[in-house]
Amino acid sequence: QIFYEFILVDTDSIKISPKSNLSSPELITHTSVFIHKIITTSEWGQPPHHYKQFSSSFDIPVYNYFDYIQAWNHAFLFQNIEDRHSWFFCFDKTFNPKQIILYWFMEWWTF
């Protein structure tokens, strides 16, 4: 889950803002996700099977476009120890409304 979350943050596709319980700061109760962009294969800048390096160090140092697509399905599988975590998703004000919305993203969004 963390690998996929890191891909979306590293590509500037999302911004994540976790919120903690005031009485128990280590317990994340909900997370806001601001969608900045959805990268197409042409915007990826190289063949989709070629790897890119993360901009910061991470256990797995590389990812490709297919990992990026999978990231949208797996990045948000986090659950806290009480099984009471909520996600809030919205399109950020920087999101280009004329951007092409890809089918695989629509499938994820409407799930």
N, C-alpha and C positions, 0 to 999 in steps of 0.2 A: 504494500500500500504506500509506504513512504517513497519508494523508488518512483512510482507513478506520479505521486503528488509533486515530487521534486522536478520531474520532467515538465509538468504544466507550469510550475513556477519559473523554472529555468528558461523556458521559451517565452516568458511574459504573456502566456495565455490566460492566466488567472492570478488573482491576489487572494490570499487566504487570511482570514482574520478570526482566530479562535477566541472564544470567550470562556472564562472560568467561573466557577461557582464562588461567590463572595465569601462564604463561610468555609470553603474548602478549595483554595486556589489551585491545587494540583489537578482538580477534576474539571476537565473541559466539558461544558454542558451543551454548547452549540458553536457552530462555525459558519461564518459568512464567506461565501465564495463570489468574488466579483469577476465575471468573465470579460476579459479584455479583447481577445481575438481567438479565432479558430483558424489554424494554419492549414492551407491547402498544399497539395504536393508541389505545385509550381512555386509557392512561397517558401517551401522548405529549402530550396536553393541547391539541392544536390539529389542524386537518385535516392528514392525512399529507403532502399536497403543499406545505404552507406551510413556509417555511424558518425555521430557528433559527440564531442566531449562536453561534459558538464562544465559550466563556468566556475563552479566551486568544487572542492573535492567531495567525493561520494564513494561509497563502497564499490559500486559498479560504475566505472568511470565513463561509460558511453551509452548511447541510446540511438535508435533510428526512428523513422517516421511511423513504422508499424507499432513501435513501443508508444509513440505519441498518441496514436489512435486508441490503443489499449488503455492508456492512462486515463482517458475520460471515463472508462468503465470501471477502473480499479482504484483510482485515487481517493474515492470518497467512501471507502469501506470501513473507515475508522469507527469504532464504537468504544465508549468509555466503560469503566469497570462496573458501572451500574446499569449498563444497557439503556441509557437515557440520553443519548446524544442526538441533536437535531442539526440539519443542514439547511442553510438559507442560500439560495442561488439567485443571482440577478446579473443582468448585463450592465457592465460598468458604463459610465457616461462617455468613456473614451472608445467604446465599441463602435465600429463603423457600421451603421445600419444598412449600408449598400454592399456590405461584405457578402460573398457567396457563402450560403449555409450548406454544408455538405450533408449528403444523405446519412452517413454514419453518425453525424452529430445529431441530426433530427431524430434518428432512431433512439439515441441515448436520451435526448431531452424529453421525448414523449413517453419514455419507459415508465 
